[in-house]
Amino acid sequence: MTELLRVAAGELSADELIDALNDGRRVLVDVEVAGGDHEVVLRYDGETYLCDTPTNLHRHSDESGMRGCIRRMGYAAGDE
């Protein structure tokens, strides 16, 4: 079973999140959206990066696409 890493949005940098995904970990990000708490699952199946939100599944074919999504959605720390 894949080791799960649970973090709050903004707790880790985009590099740290991508490193965890590339190491085979699933990352569960706790986010606040529209006044409610939600969980987003980030994962990598070896070919496609996936960002599974409560309303949508984003697929990214490469690391740069996933990195952009992580930053755009506010899951990473800082303005790297």
FITI-246605 format. One line per field, with one value per atom (N, C-alpha, C, O): residue in three letters; x, y, z; atom name; residue number from 1. Coordinates in nm, 4 decimals. Example, Ala and Ser with C-alpha at 12.3 -4.5 7.8 and 13.67 -1.06 7.14 Angstrom:
residues 2
residuo = c(Ala_Ala_Ala_Ala_Ser_Ser_Ser_Ser)
u = c(1.3190_1.2300_1.3200_1.4236_1.2850_1.3670_1.2900_1.3409)
v = c(-0.5690_-0.4500_-0.3300_-0.3319_-0.2250_-0.1060_0.0030_0.1138)
w = c(0.7800_0.7800_0.7800_0.8465_0.7080_0.7140_0.7870_0.8039)
atomo = c(N_CA_C_O_N_CA_C_O)
num = c(1_1_1_1_2_2_2_2)
***
This chain:
residues 80
residuo = c(Met_Met_Met_Met_Thr_Thr_Thr_Thr_Glu_Glu_Glu_Glu_Leu_Leu_Leu_Leu_Leu_Leu_Leu_Leu_Arg_Arg_Arg_Arg_Val_Val_Val_Val_Ala_Ala_Ala_Ala_Ala_Ala_Ala_Ala_Gly_Gly_Gly_Gly_Glu_Glu_Glu_Glu_Leu_Leu_Leu_Leu_Ser_Ser_Ser_Ser_Ala_Ala_Ala_Ala_Asp_Asp_Asp_Asp_Glu_Glu_Glu_Glu_Leu_Leu_Leu_Leu_Ile_Ile_Ile_Ile_Asp_Asp_Asp_Asp_Ala_Ala_Ala_Ala_Leu_Leu_Leu_Leu_Asn_Asn_Asn_Asn_Asp_Asp_Asp_Asp_Gly_Gly_Gly_Gly_Arg_Arg_Arg_Arg_Arg_Arg_Arg_Arg_Val_Val_Val_Val_Leu_Leu_Leu_Leu_Val_Val_Val_Val_Asp_Asp_Asp_Asp_Val_Val_Val_Val_Glu_Glu_Glu_Glu_Val_Val_Val_Val_Ala_Ala_Ala_Ala_Gly_Gly_Gly_Gly_Gly_Gly_Gly_Gly_Asp_Asp_Asp_Asp_His_His_His_His_Glu_Glu_Glu_Glu_Val_Val_Val_Val_Val_Val_Val_Val_Leu_Leu_Leu_Leu_Arg_Arg_Arg_Arg_Tyr_Tyr_Tyr_Tyr_Asp_Asp_Asp_Asp_Gly_Gly_Gly_Gly_Glu_Glu_Glu_Glu_Thr_Thr_Thr_Thr_Tyr_Tyr_Tyr_Tyr_Leu_Leu_Leu_Leu_Cys_Cys_Cys_Cys_Asp_Asp_Asp_Asp_Thr_Thr_Thr_Thr_Pro_Pro_Pro_Pro_Thr_Thr_Thr_Thr_Asn_Asn_Asn_Asn_Leu_Leu_Leu_Leu_His_His_His_His_Arg_Arg_Arg_Arg_His_His_His_His_Ser_Ser_Ser_Ser_Asp_Asp_Asp_Asp_Glu_Glu_Glu_Glu_Ser_Ser_Ser_Ser_Gly_Gly_Gly_Gly_Met_Met_Met_Met_Arg_Arg_Arg_Arg_Gly_Gly_Gly_Gly_Cys_Cys_Cys_Cys_Ile_Ile_Ile_Ile_Arg_Arg_Arg_Arg_Arg_Arg_Arg_Arg_Met_Met_Met_Met_Gly_Gly_Gly_Gly_Tyr_Tyr_Tyr_Tyr_Ala_Ala_Ala_Ala_Ala_Ala_Ala_Ala_Gly_Gly_Gly_Gly_Asp_Asp_Asp_Asp_Glu_Glu_Glu_Glu)
u = c(0.0837_0.0000_0.0884_0.1945_0.0445_0.1184_0.1123_0.0066_0.2274_0.2322_0.1657_0.1937_0.0781_0.0031_0.0731_0.1171_0.0827_0.1373_0.0239_-0.0302_-0.0126_-0.1211_-0.0602_0.0194_-0.0995_-0.0475_-0.1607_-0.2639_-0.1392_-0.2295_-0.1804_-0.0606_-0.2717_-0.2332_-0.1330_-0.1541_-0.0238_0.0781_0.1838_0.2761_0.1725_0.2689_0.4014_0.5072_0.3963_0.5162_0.5319_0.4355_0.6534_0.6793_0.6332_0.6085_0.6218_0.5878_0.6929_0.6582_0.8204_0.9275_0.9075_0.9227_0.8739_0.8531_0.7327_0.7368_0.6263_0.5090_0.5412_0.5052_0.6082_0.6462_0.7412_0.7265_0.8382_0.9312_0.8559_0.8859_0.7581_0.6785_0.6029_0.5983_0.5441_0.4719_0.5656_0.5323_0.6827_0.7800_0.8363_0.8837_0.8311_0.8745_0.7654_0.7852_0.6497_0.5421_0.4393_0.3528_0.4479_0.3530_0.2295_0.2372_0.1170_-0.0036_-0.0003_0.0386_-0.0410_-0.0407_-0.1847_-0.2531_-0.2292_-0.3619_-0.3457_-0.2820_-0.4039_-0.3907_-0.5235_-0.6272_-0.5194_-0.6381_-0.6468_-0.5543_-0.7592_-0.7786_-0.9110_-1.0040_-0.9165_-1.0412_-1.0898_-1.0195_-1.2114_-1.2704_-1.4129_-1.4928_-1.4431_-1.5784_-1.6280_-1.7443_-1.5391_-1.5766_-1.5859_-1.6202_-1.5562_-1.5615_-1.4262_-1.3423_-1.4051_-1.2810_-1.2973_-1.3978_-1.1970_-1.2006_-1.0653_-0.9648_-1.0642_-0.9413_-0.9177_-1.0094_-0.7945_-0.7520_-0.6428_-0.5507_-0.6538_-0.5540_-0.4664_-0.5159_-0.3364_-0.2373_-0.1691_-0.1334_-0.1513_-0.0848_-0.0192_-0.0473_0.0680_0.1391_0.1409_0.1872_0.0910_0.0822_0.2000_0.1977_0.3021_0.4181_0.4149_0.5174_0.2970_0.2814_0.2081_0.2407_0.1097_0.0233_0.0154_-0.0017_0.0281_0.0070_-0.1420_-0.2045_-0.1983_-0.3411_-0.3677_-0.3013_-0.4637_-0.5068_-0.6574_-0.7352_-0.6973_-0.8356_-0.9019_-0.8788_-0.9841_-1.0548_-1.1966_-1.2385_-1.2703_-1.4080_-1.4979_-1.5998_-1.4621_-1.5488_-1.4870_-1.5569_-1.3569_-1.2915_-1.1661_-1.1060_-1.1279_-1.0016_-0.9156_-0.9465_-0.8076_-0.7146_-0.6074_-0.5539_-0.5752_-0.4686_-0.3597_-0.3878_-0.2355_-0.1212_-0.0219_0.0154_0.0203_0.1077_0.2543_0.3354_0.2882_0.4280_0.4362_0.3393_0.5563_0.5811_0.5531_0.5000_0.5877_0.5668_0.4179_0.3798_0.3343_0.1903_0.1368_0.0533_0.1848_0.1409_0.1909_0.1178_0.3144_0.3721_0.2883_0.2593_0.2501_0.1671_0.0327_-0.0154_-0.0281_-0.1571_-0.1435_-0.2265_-0.0389_-0.0154_-0.0023_-0.0588_0.0700_0.0885_-0.0393_-0.0783_-0.1041_-0.2260_-0.3378_-0.4121_-0.3482_-0.4545_-0.4201_-0.5052_-0.2960_-0.2573_-0.2230_-0.2311_-0.1849_-0.1508_-0.0101_0.0208_0.0780_0.2180_0.2427_0.1661_0.3520_0.3954_0.4638_0.5311_0.4467_0.5230_0.4944_0.4073_0.5699_0.5579_0.6803_0.7468_0.7110_0.8332_0.8495_0.9477)
v = c(-0.1178_0.0000_0.1245_0.1267_0.2253_0.3493_0.4283_0.4414_0.4806_0.5606_0.6952_0.7618_0.7340_0.8586_0.9691_0.9487_1.0853_1.2043_1.3051_1.3469_1.3445_1.4404_1.5745_1.5829_1.6802_1.8145_1.9162_1.8890_2.0319_2.1450_2.2219_2.2244_2.2839_2.3666_2.4716_2.5373_2.4868_2.5844_2.5347_2.6089_2.4119_2.3577_2.3190_2.3350_2.2678_2.2250_2.3047_2.3608_2.3087_2.3751_2.2849_2.1660_2.3414_2.2620_2.1537_2.0411_2.1858_2.0864_1.9697_1.8541_1.9984_1.8919_1.8052_1.6833_1.8671_1.7904_1.7017_1.5840_1.7571_1.6793_1.5663_1.4547_1.5931_1.4887_1.3729_1.2563_1.4056_1.3014_1.2182_1.0957_1.2841_1.2125_1.1227_1.0076_1.1745_1.0971_0.9800_0.8820_0.9906_0.8812_0.7759_0.6770_0.7969_0.6992_0.7232_0.6389_0.8366_0.8664_0.9353_1.0101_0.9105_0.9892_1.1029_1.0845_1.2199_1.3368_1.3833_1.4133_1.3886_1.4376_1.5798_1.6024_1.6757_1.8168_1.8647_1.8550_1.9158_1.9750_2.1201_2.1984_2.1557_2.2908_2.3476_2.2743_2.4790_2.5469_2.6169_2.6995_2.5819_2.6406_2.6835_2.6046_2.8081_2.8618_2.8361_2.8017_2.8530_2.8394_2.6970_2.6752_2.5995_2.4601_2.3933_2.4337_2.2912_2.2146_2.0965_2.0256_2.0767_1.9701_1.9013_1.9550_1.7826_1.7077_1.6927_1.6624_1.7141_1.6958_1.5892_1.5949_1.4931_1.3870_1.4107_1.4207_1.4195_1.4317_1.2961_1.2342_1.2505_1.1214_1.1145_1.1947_1.0176_0.9956_0.8457_0.7694_0.8030_0.6596_0.6081_0.4951_0.6909_0.6523_0.7090_0.7133_0.7525_0.8133_0.9466_1.0397_0.9550_1.0725_1.1226_1.0445_1.2537_1.3173_1.3469_1.3950_1.3182_1.3344_1.4226_1.4110_1.5091_1.5981_1.5775_1.6293_1.5022_1.4619_1.5524_1.5384_1.6449_1.7389_1.6859_1.5906_1.7464_1.7006_1.7136_1.6451_1.7990_1.8210_1.7849_1.7833_1.7559_1.7365_1.6509_1.6463_1.5842_1.5106_1.5748_1.5664_1.6391_1.7031_1.6016_1.5349_1.5895_1.5002_1.5842_1.6748_1.5530_1.6245_1.5220_1.4285_1.5400_1.4421_1.4575_1.3684_1.5708_1.5898_1.6673_1.7259_1.6642_1.7274_1.8774_1.9316_1.9444_2.0894_2.1243_2.2248_2.0434_2.0659_2.0496_2.1282_1.9474_1.9243_2.0356_2.0834_2.0767_2.1850_2.3127_2.3816_2.3434_2.4611_2.4519_2.5506_2.3349_2.3139_2.3329_2.3987_2.2750_2.2865_2.4326_2.4748_2.5085_2.6509_2.7303_2.8118_2.7062_2.7796_2.7581_2.8506_2.6361_2.6012_2.6386_2.6288_2.6812_2.7248_2.6119_2.6296_2.4966_2.3817_2.3924_2.3303_2.4714_2.4820_2.6085_2.7047_2.6051_2.7221_2.8237_2.7871_2.9483_3.0568_3.0813_3.0186_3.1741_3.2148_3.1737_3.2582_3.0475_2.9962_3.0427_3.0077)
w = c(0.0000_0.0000_0.0000_0.0624_-0.0690_-0.0808_0.0492_0.1110_0.0893_0.2107_0.1852_0.0855_0.2756_0.2638_0.3415_0.4547_0.2801_0.3447_0.3543_0.2519_0.4749_0.4956_0.5355_0.6290_0.4622_0.4890_0.4757_0.4144_0.5337_0.5128_0.3908_0.3627_0.3190_0.2046_0.2518_0.3537_0.1771_0.2107_0.3078_0.3413_0.3533_0.4497_0.3850_0.4459_0.2617_0.1908_0.0618_0.0097_0.0120_-0.1160_-0.2306_-0.2105_-0.3498_-0.4677_-0.4903_-0.5260_-0.4700_-0.4850_-0.3897_-0.4294_-0.2650_-0.1664_-0.2024_-0.1861_-0.2509_-0.2916_-0.4121_-0.4137_-0.5121_-0.6308_-0.5926_-0.6423_-0.5054_-0.4607_-0.3952_-0.4210_-0.3105_-0.2442_-0.3479_-0.3377_-0.4468_-0.5520_-0.6315_-0.6597_-0.6677_-0.7445_-0.6644_-0.7219_-0.5315_-0.4439_-0.4264_-0.3557_-0.4908_-0.4843_-0.3753_-0.3518_-0.3090_-0.2015_-0.2557_-0.3531_-0.1937_-0.2174_-0.1174_-0.0020_-0.1618_-0.0740_-0.0578_-0.1557_0.0664_0.0995_0.1511_0.2540_0.0790_0.1149_0.1719_0.1064_0.2928_0.3549_0.3095_0.3312_0.2459_0.1943_0.2439_0.2776_0.2473_0.2806_0.1541_0.0959_0.1129_-0.0074_0.0252_0.0757_-0.0041_0.0162_0.1581_0.1791_0.2544_0.3943_0.4447_0.5609_0.3602_0.4025_0.3915_0.3109_0.4726_0.4691_0.3733_0.3770_0.2876_0.1883_0.1825_0.2289_0.1255_0.1044_-0.0451_-0.1214_-0.0851_-0.2235_-0.2216_-0.1401_-0.3110_-0.3186_-0.4412_-0.5535_-0.4181_-0.5247_-0.5367_-0.4364_-0.6613_-0.6800_-0.8167_-0.9058_-0.8306_-0.9560_-0.9803_-0.8955_-1.0952_-1.1245_-1.2070_-1.2559_-1.2219_-1.3008_-1.4417_-1.5097_-1.4856_-1.6171_-1.6113_-1.6848_-1.5240_-1.5163_-1.3732_-1.2796_-1.3573_-1.2276_-1.2150_-1.3096_-1.0988_-1.0769_-0.9557_-0.8527_-0.9697_-0.8618_-0.8487_-0.9287_-0.7480_-0.7296_-0.6257_-0.5056_-0.6735_-0.5866_-0.5626_-0.6283_-0.4699_-0.4468_-0.5712_-0.5802_-0.6654_-0.7815_-0.9159_-1.0172_-0.9187_-1.0478_-1.0318_-0.9244_-1.1388_-1.1435_-1.2510_-1.3699_-1.2085_-1.3018_-1.3362_-1.2477_-1.4656_-1.5112_-1.5765_-1.6551_-1.5430_-1.5995_-1.6521_-1.5813_-1.7751_-1.8387_-1.7995_-1.8249_-1.7375_-1.6970_-1.5659_-1.5178_-1.5116_-1.3817_-1.3842_-1.2873_-1.4925_-1.4981_-1.4947_-1.4348_-1.5574_-1.5515_-1.4105_-1.3657_-1.3404_-1.2023_-1.1121_-1.0253_-1.1322_-1.0520_-1.0692_-0.9714_-1.1921_-1.2186_-1.1489_-1.0933_-1.1514_-1.0851_-0.9341_-0.8712_-0.8770_-0.7324_-0.6926_-0.5917_-0.7694_-0.7390_-0.7615_-0.6779_-0.8745_-0.9105_-0.8077_-0.7749_-0.7583_-0.6649_-0.5203_-0.4318_-0.4963_-0.3620_-0.2670_-0.1454_-0.3192_-0.2334_-0.1782_-0.0765_-0.2442_-0.2039_-0.1235_-0.1289_-0.0491_0.0287_-0.0616_-0.1580_-0.0305_-0.0944_-0.2395_-0.2999_-0.2945_-0.4341_-0.5118_-0.5717_-0.5123_-0.5745_-0.7161_-0.7817)
atomo = c(N_CA_C_O_N_CA_C_O_N_CA_C_O_N_CA_C_O_N_CA_C_O_N_CA_C_O_N_CA_C_O_N_CA_C_O_N_CA_C_O_N_CA_C_O_N_CA_C_O_N_CA_C_O_N_CA_C_O_N_CA_C_O_N_CA_C_O_N_CA_C_O_N_CA_C_O_N_CA_C_O_N_CA_C_O_N_CA_C_O_N_CA_C_O_N_CA_C_O_N_CA_C_O_N_CA_C_O_N_CA_C_O_N_CA_C_O_N_CA_C_O_N_CA_C_O_N_CA_C_O_N_CA_C_O_N_CA_C_O_N_CA_C_O_N_CA_C_O_N_CA_C_O_N_CA_C_O_N_CA_C_O_N_CA_C_O_N_CA_C_O_N_CA_C_O_N_CA_C_O_N_CA_C_O_N_CA_C_O_N_CA_C_O_N_CA_C_O_N_CA_C_O_N_CA_C_O_N_CA_C_O_N_CA_C_O_N_CA_C_O_N_CA_C_O_N_CA_C_O_N_CA_C_O_N_CA_C_O_N_CA_C_O_N_CA_C_O_N_CA_C_O_N_CA_C_O_N_CA_C_O_N_CA_C_O_N_CA_C_O_N_CA_C_O_N_CA_C_O_N_CA_C_O_N_CA_C_O_N_CA_C_O_N_CA_C_O_N_CA_C_O_N_CA_C_O_N_CA_C_O_N_CA_C_O_N_CA_C_O_N_CA_C_O_N_CA_C_O_N_CA_C_O_N_CA_C_O_N_CA_C_O_N_CA_C_O_N_CA_C_O_N_CA_C_O_N_CA_C_O)
num = c(1_1_1_1_2_2_2_2_3_3_3_3_4_4_4_4_5_5_5_5_6_6_6_6_7_7_7_7_8_8_8_8_9_9_9_9_10_10_10_10_11_11_11_11_12_12_12_12_13_13_13_13_14_14_14_14_15_15_15_15_16_16_16_16_17_17_17_17_18_18_18_18_19_19_19_19_20_20_20_20_21_21_21_21_22_22_22_22_23_23_23_23_24_24_24_24_25_25_25_25_26_26_26_26_27_27_27_27_28_28_28_28_29_29_29_29_30_30_30_30_31_31_31_31_32_32_32_32_33_33_33_33_34_34_34_34_35_35_35_35_36_36_36_36_37_37_37_37_38_38_38_38_39_39_39_39_40_40_40_40_41_41_41_41_42_42_42_42_43_43_43_43_44_44_44_44_45_45_45_45_46_46_46_46_47_47_47_47_48_48_48_48_49_49_49_49_50_50_50_50_51_51_51_51_52_52_52_52_53_53_53_53_54_54_54_54_55_55_55_55_56_56_56_56_57_57_57_57_58_58_58_58_59_59_59_59_60_60_60_60_61_61_61_61_62_62_62_62_63_63_63_63_64_64_64_64_65_65_65_65_66_66_66_66_67_67_67_67_68_68_68_68_69_69_69_69_70_70_70_70_71_71_71_71_72_72_72_72_73_73_73_73_74_74_74_74_75_75_75_75_76_76_76_76_77_77_77_77_78_78_78_78_79_79_79_79_80_80_80_80)
***
